[in-house]
Amino acid sequence: MHLLGIIPARYASTRFPAKALADIGGKSMIQRVVEQARQAQSLSRVVVATDDDRIHDHVMAFGGEVVMTSPHHQSGTDRCQDALQQLGGSYAYVVNIQGDEPFIQPAQIDRLTAVLDGRVELATLIKRITDAAILQNPNSPKVVISALGEALYFSRQAIPYQRDQPVANWLDHQPYYKHIGLYAYRTDVLAQITQLPPSTLERAEALEQLRWLENGFRIRTVETDLETIGIDTPDDLSRALAQLDRV
């Protein structure tokens, strides 16, 4: 089965412009993501999808593969579909690898792709929450899963609400999972979901995956015990630099 890894990377970012080119220990963030993704055993190809000439030229300079996409895309999912259409090829799935996670582990990618059997429409990673601060942090989306391991709902709130327990004790009585934004899309499903208009729940939570659930698509979740470090602000760089000593 041929799997295409796509790393969406745009230059404009409200909280951290040009973060894809930020230096992390002598390499740009986007180069680190590419190098980590290339180590995944399951991916046939890894391509950066960008809307900026500076990122394009930089990726070419370090030997990466890159394609220019429209500057008008609202999400990384839309950029993945644009790149797939340009690249062609007979790929069964596209794996969307976040361009702001320079220490994504190849094992995380391979763990996610291990469930892709042709029947799975969409898949994503989750990690059990053990820190009460993360549970209550609206910037860390949570997910409730079914007995079959499929996503029932994503929220920025801690869900489910435990009526009979104080918030301080929630983690002792109920498993909670945070969402890690690594996605796999079956290519025919990717074409469909990028044609859907924004949904009511998506607008409320600002989480695009709710659009897919609202329209009846099924999202398989895969649990990982590996942590990820996303870089959303310049302050996050200090965490990334500290991580260098442990990679």
N, C-alpha and C positions, 0 to 999 in steps of 0.2 A: 504494500500500500504506500503510495507516494504522498508525503506530507510536506507542505510548504510553510516554512516559518517566515512571518512578516513582522518587522519591527517598525511601527508607525513612529515618526519623529518629525515634529514641526518646530519651527524656530520661535514663533510667537507663543509666549506663555505668560499669562497674567501675573502669576506669582514669581516666575523665574524665567525671564526671556533668555533664549539661547542656551538653555540648560543642556541640550543634547551635546553641545560642544564644550561644556564645562570640563576643566582639567581635574582628573582624579588620579593623583599619583603618577603623572606623566602620560596618561592616556585620557582621551576624551570619554565622556560617559557613553556615547553611542558606540565607540569602538569596544569598550568593555562589554556592552550588551551583546554585540555581534560575536565577539570571541567566546563568550559563555554559551550563547545559543548554538554556535557551530560545534560545540562539544557534545550536544545532545545526539544520541545514537539514532533517534527515530526520525529526524528531519532530513529530507532529501536535499533541501536547499534553504538558505537563509538570505532574505533580502530586506533592505531598509526601504521604507516608503516615506518619502518626504515631500514637502511643498516648497523647499528653500534651496537655492543654488549653493549656499555656503555649506549646508549639511551634505548636499549631493557631492560637491567637490571634495569635501573632507573624507567622506566614506570611500570614494574612488581612490583617494591618495593612500589610504591605509590598506587597500586591497579588498574592500568589501564590495558587495553587489548592491546597487541602489536603483530605484525607479522614481521618477518625478510624478507626483499626483496633484490633483486639483487643490488649490488653496482654500476652497469653499467647504470642505468636509467638516461636519459637526462632530465627528467621533473617529476614533481609531478603527472602528469596525467599517465605517464607510471608506476609509483610506485603504483598508485591506482589500475590499472588493474592487476598488479602482486599480490597485496594483495587480491583483489576480487577473483582471481583464486584460491588462497590458502584457503581462508575462505569458499568458496562455498556459498550455501544458495540461496534462490530465491528472490533476491532484484530487485526492479524495477529500482531504481536509486542509484547511488553513489554520495555523496556530498563530494567534496574535500575542506577541511578546512585548511587554511594556518597555518603551525606550528609555524610561527613567528608573530602571532597576538594574544598576550596573553589576550587581552580584547575584543575579538570578542563577540558580543552580541547574546545571544540565539535568540532574536527576529529577528536578521538579517538572521539567518539560517532558521527560520520558515517562514519568509517573502519570501525567495527564493523558498523554497519547496512548498509553497502554489500554485504555478503555474504548478506544475508537475502533469500532467493529463494522462500520457501515450502517448500523441501525441507529447509533447515537447521533442525535441532531446537533446538539451543542454540549460542550463540557467546560468546566471551570474548576479551579482549585479552591479549597477551603482549608482553614487551620483552626483547631480548637483554641478558644480563648481561655487563658489562665490568669489574665491581668484585668482587674476590675476597671482600671483606667481606660483600657482599650474597649471594654464592654460599653462604657458610657460615652465614648468618643464618637461624635457624629461623622468625623472624617474617616472612620474605619467602618465601612459597611458590613453589616451582619447578614447571615442567611439562615433560614429555617429549612430543614431538609425532610423529605419523606422517608418512610421505612425502606424505600427502594433506592435511596440515595439521590433523589432528584430534588432540585430546588423548588420549594413551595413559595417562598417570598424573600426578597432582599429589602433591607431597611437600614437607615442610618440610626434608628433607635435600637435599643436592646430588646430583642424579641426572642421568645415570648415573654410577656409580662407575667410575673409571678404574684398573684393576688395575695397569697397567704404568707409570703416571705418578705422580710426587709431587703432592700436592694443590696445591702452589704453581704447578704448570704446567698445571693442568686447563683453564683458559680458553684456553690456547694450542693445545690439541689437540681441543677439542670445543665446539660451540655450546651454551650453556645459556640458558634463558629463565625469567624470573620472571613470575608471574601477576599481572595487574592486574585487580582485582575489578570490572570493568564487564561485566555480563551482558546477553545478549538471549535471551529465551525465546519460542518459538512458543507462542501462548496455549493451544493444546490440550495441549502438553507441560508447560507451567507447571501446569496443573490436575492432571496425572498425577504430577509429581515431588513436589508438596506433599502427596500422599497416601502417599508412601513412608515406611516407618519408618527410623530411623537405621541405617546399615550398619556392618559390622565395620571396614572401612577408614576410614570417616568418623570413627568413634570413636577409632581409633588416631592419626590425624593431625589431628583436629579441623578437617577441611575438608569442607564439605557437598557440594562438587561430586563427591567420590568416591562418594557415594551414587548419583548419577546414572549414573556410569560403571559401577558395580557392577550396576546394573539394566538395562544395555544401551543407554542413551541415548548419543548421539554429540554431542560438543562440538567445534564448529569453532573453531579459534584464528585470530586476526588479529593480525599483528605491527605494532607501532607503535614509532617512535623517539622519541616524546614522553614525557617523564618525568611522573610524578604525585607529589603530596605529600599523603599521608594524615595525618590528625591523630588520634592515638590517646591521647596524654597531654598534659598542660599544657606539658610541655617542647617538644612538637612545634610549639606556637604560635610559638616564636621563628623556626623555619624558615619558617612560613607568613608571618610579618610581613616576613621578609627577601625572600620571593618577591614581595611587593607591588610592590617597585621594578622587577620584571622583567615584570610583567603589563600 
